[in-house]
Amino acid sequence: MQKEINTLFCATLEGIDAKIIEVEATFTKALPSFSVVGLAGSDIQESKERVRASLLTNGFRFPPLKITINLSPSDIKKSGTHFDLPIALLIAMNRSSIESKDTFVFGELGLDGRVKSSSMLFPIILSLKEQALIKRAIIPKEAMGALGHIPNIDFIPVATLSEAILALEGKIKAQRTTSSFKDSKSITINGNKYYYKESYPENFIDVKGQDVAKRASLIASAGGHNILMVGSPGCGKSMIAKRLRWILPPLSEDEILATAKHQFLNGQTPSFQPIRAFRSPHHTATVASIFGGGSQNAKIGEVALAHLGVLFFDEVPHFGKNILEALREPMQDKVVNIARVNKKISYQSDFIFVGAMNPCPCGNLLSKINSCRCTKREIERYNLRLSEPFLDRIELFLNMQEVSSNDKPSLDSASMHQMVIDAFSRQKSRGQKRLNGKLKESEIEEFCELEPQADEILMMAMSRFGLSHRAVVSIKKVSRTIADLEDSPTINKAHLLEALSYRKR
């Protein structure tokens, strides 16, 4: 029996967080066998045949011993084809001592010994990086295009099993990764770099008229505020919602990578561009598809995929009441939790909620041309589908204007985006870690300073309209964004009055 047990490091995902797994191997004189223990999933059990074939086709001798591979800790369920390479390396080097104790190894093996990538590598390695657990890793060469965006890790890309052995022996140099968003524009604030694109495939110049709606959209974008648009069919609600993503504030490197991580978890190929997400589920979508779910492995849903971007609900009242009520948690806490029997998984979901709805079931209540066909009872029932606690989490309420033949284009996306970037710079220069709409209550007094006259008007509004504490906080946040757009260090009377004009009537 071999006295020393060789070990290599790999990792598996538990929810969206990576856990380090030690891959151990022992070789015992007994009837030849090959087993993998330690709560290994079916894809890891299948790796035995891939490993055996790749070793034999590359001139390696498969040891005629009892081979036991242990994945430790044994109480964590492991999955992923990226365990192939560390298992094969332990068997190929069973007569050698492995010295690279701090090196992680990832890769799926082809039957001919080629090292292939897998969709789980990026979220695993990024999670390890976020936890400061990884400095060096042997990875598939074909994965370098995506993994190369993760900075400050020494990667050793390999194409074959033979190259992986040379890498483990220190005969192939590592490549140090750095930031790689060269095609994007950037601004530096307080030593931190933020990236953005001056690209507007869907431009606000296409929206004719609707100056009030454009102003509200500008405020929502600059401060990260939730917005609900009410208007007749065809007045431009969806047009405005789809154009919001292109004028949103710049993204930091960590935020771009976090967006890419969620896309990988959804099976998408990220572009690694500083463009925020836009998700628009249909009102017939299930709870699981919107929030994530699954009986065995919890899958990411639309709410988490909208992280750092826009979640657009068209025809909000037609969504199930259970969906709208469940949406309150991520709207407030910026996280969505999926509870299962064995574990609870949390996904970040810091998004801007954009809702659109008709004023009544037939849509003509606010129209000056068409007459409404709805009864008073039908209108009340329609509006009651949105509960007060849900509406209390929306800061901007907007009644859209009816389309007119005299409507003309006004602001375009480029000028609106520049105003958003300027407001974003002022927020970050103050030392804010979050946009105004995402400020915690403890930060309100520090960053939302009201002038005496504005404070007096807010007190009057609280008394007259019976505003809840959450409503007052929302008004202060919106006022702060309006002040930032006007380059004002404090919130004055005009800023507060405009914020109050967007409150639900």
Number of C-alpha atoms within 10 A of each C-alpha: 10 12 8 13 13 22 23 22 22 26 25 23 20 18 18 20 19 21 20 18 21 19 23 20 21 20 23 16 11 11 10 13 13 16 11 21 15 17 18 19 15 12 15 20 18 14 23 16 13 21 27 18 18 23 23 14 12 15 9 15 12 16 15 14 16 16 21 17 19 21 28 19 15 14 9 16 15 23 19 22 24 28 28 27 32 25 27 23 22 23 25 19 14 19 12 11 13 16 13 15 11 13 18 23 25 27 30 22 27 18 16 16 24 19 28 22 20 15 17 18 25 23 24 23 26 23 20 18 17 13 12 9 14 20 15 19 23 22 26 29 18 15 19 18 8 15 20 19 20 20 16 16 20 18 23 24 22 24 18 21 25 18 18 26 20 13 19 21 13 13 11 15 12 16 15 15 16 12 11 14 16 9 11 13 13 17 15 11 15 10 7 10 13 21 22 24 18 14 12 15 9 16 19 24 15 17 23 19 22 22 17 13 20 21 14 23 26 24 28 26 31 29 29 29 27 25 25 24 26 21 23 23 17 11 19 22 24 19 15 22 23 18 21 26 20 25 29 28 30 24 22 18 21 14 17 23 21 18 24 24 25 22 20 17 19 16 12 12 13 15 11 15 20 24 23 23 18 23 20 18 18 15 16 9 13 14 17 16 15 21 24 22 19 12 8 9 12 21 18 27 22 21 30 29 29 25 25 25 26 27 27 25 23 22 16 21 22 17 20 17 14 9 16 20 13 15 18 18 16 19 21 14 13 18 17 24 17 18 12 14 7 6 10 12 19 16 23 20 26 24 28 28 24 27 23 22 23 24 22 24 20 15 20 19 18 19 16 9 8 11 12 16 13 15 11 10 8 14 15 13 14 16 15 11 15 18 12 9 11 15 18 17 20 23 26 25 20 20 18 20 18 18 16 11 7 7 13 13 13 15 17 15 24 17 12 23 24 15 21 25 21 17 25 25 20 19 22 15 12 12 11 16 11 15 19 27 24 21 19 13 10 8 13 16 12 10 20 21 17 21 13 12 13 20 17 12 15 21 12 12 15 14 10 9 9 11 16 11 10 13 19 17 20 27 25 26 27 29 30 30 33 27 20 26 21 14 12 14 15 16 27 20 18 14 24 25 16 15 23 21 13 18 16 15 7
